[in-house]
């Protein structure tokens, strides 16, 4: 299949899926108990006129499909509505908080890739006691949820030792990096274990393959055998796992941001859900879904590039 045709088809499928997801995201909020009007009134009684004004402002009296189409049309124009809790445009809230969340995700991803790949590589190549030690460590990492890691790291390195801030996101790039170091590690810990174990297993499988045996019999240096024939043939599976890792990072930021009071999009989603801030929850949920699908699209397009044995549209490897 032609690459451009495949890419166009995947983009079209992504757009259709995103449209369906937008309907689910919009409708799910209205299935939850309570409504924006009751939150705005804060338990106070209101006159019929005041209640009618609130319903008119947020179009709560319009039919469901009319509200959905109006909301979707505004979204396509970059208008995510007005926050009920903060009484400001949702776009402004996202613009203020999204950079912090993206920086946190990027920092965590760098930690995951740098440590996870190295641990998996070393475990597969060295074997023996080194392999066993790494397996024990990664088992501990995989068994530690992000919110537990956040509490442990916060208590040890922020409260007891005072090496890092215990909350906030900082001001300026370097200060933000310093503030987000512990949250990034907490976010990355589980995924380091997952990536290391996947890398190890795929490299061990490649080490037992016939073409590796042939390369060794021809006198190819072991370093080249590992890099060109073993690790390279594992990249397809590692890349697929990388897509899952990025998607997991986007979701788990909610727990970590709340634990460290970072003030990013994840914490905003948690607070908005609690206060039934419908426009904000809908906007963030749709953005997360869009990012999730974009990551999967990128992985699908990159797989044939990193591993020619993989055909377009397939995530399986012959290794």
Buried (B, 14 or more C-beta within 10 A) or exposed (E): EEEEEBBEEBEEEBEEBBEEBBEEBBBEBBEEEEBBBBBBEEEEEBEEEBBBEBBEEBEBEBEEEEBBEEBBEEBEEEBBBBBBBBEEBBBEBBEBBBBBBBBBBBBBBEBBBEBBBBBBBBBBBEEEEEBEBBBEBBEEBBEBBBBBBBEEBBEEBBEEEEEBBBEBBBEEEEEBBBBBBBBBBBBBBBBBBBBBBBBBBBBBBBBEBEEBEEBBEEEBEEEEBBEBBBBEBBBBBBBBBBBBBBBBBBEBBBBBBBBBEBBBBBBBBBBBBEBBBBBBBBBBBBBBBBBBBBBBBBBBBBBBEBBEEBEBEEBEBEB
